[in-house]
Amino acid sequence: MKRFGEKLRILRKREDISQRELATMLGVYHSYVTRIEQGTKPSIAIILKISEIFKVNTDILMKDDLELE
């Protein structure tokens, strides 16, 4: 899960979503999104929400050896 934040940033930028917008979608403060992108490990609930928002499998988000398409 070392690359989770990097993958989240890539997905967010692909969809042209700001950290504040994503935070609103997730129901968290934008500073939490910033911390996730910088390496803080998110909760399982947040991982599931991110997976739903960006329509990606949780395995792709969580496993460092899997790449985004």
C-alpha positions, 0 to 999 in steps of 0.5 A: 500500500506504499503507492496508494497515495500516488495512485489516488492522485493520478486517478483524481487528476485524470478526472479533474477533481480537486482535493476539496471536491474529493473530500466532499465526496468522501465526507472528510476534510480536504486535509485528510485527502492531502495526507492520504496522497502523501502516504497516510494509510486510509481506513477500509471505508475510505478505500471502498468509497474511493474504489466506487468513485473512480470505478477501480478494483480495490486490489489495484489501489492497494497492491503496489505491484498492480498498475492503473490502466 
